[in-house]
Amino acid sequence: MPTSFTGENIIYKYLDSNIFALATINKVDDLIFYLINGVSGKIIYKFIEKKVRLDLSIDMILTENTFIVSF
């Protein structure tokens, strides 16, 4: 994985190829998105959209450095 050095921090240029996206819904119609590392099982990122209309489709695209969701 290509890296660049900033002081003592390592900044990764591209996302890990083992990451996948998962969407869940709770009881109050909140849509919860997770980006998960498929090898370690670690949740990389989580965010919540409140009061989503569940009668419409949910589309997700995950590429090297972009996550796009439409609902």
Secondary structure, DSSP 8 states (H G I E B T S, - for coil): --EEEETTEEEESS--TTEEEEEEE-TTS-EEEEEEETTT--EEEEEEE-S--TTS--EEEE-SS-EEEE-
